[in-house]
């Protein structure tokens, strides 16, 4: 069996903000893995990152990102290509946050399924909102029926 990391599109290494995965990244990664047959799982990562205009990047859990948005009076917007949430705020400089919630994870799994990948893993549980975990659980259980 193979578990393929499908969440490193943007992060500490990227130098610019963005989602951990998007539709094109998932489809492209799936096309590279289909030769492995049904023994492939895609691992999707929860949470996200807070980028500063000074170049630092800090990892955030989903819960921490949602609380930060509320504290900063920001309204996260959902990106259509990735399903991820993002918002910006000012505190000791400009910040941009991108993160995944349950809807994001379900969208990523749906895209992977359309590309031929039907097994999934989640990376870094902890700091997830209960409603997100319930949404993912419902998706998985509904998808298996």
Buried (B, 14 or more C-beta within 10 A) or exposed (E): EEBBEBBBBBBEEEEEBBBBBBBEBBBEBBEEBEEEEEEBBBBBBBBBBBBBEEEEBEBBBBBBBBEBBEEBEBEBEEBEEBBBBBBBBEEEEEBBBBBBBBBBBBBBBBBBBEBBBBBBEBBBEEBBBEEBBEBBEEBEEEEEE
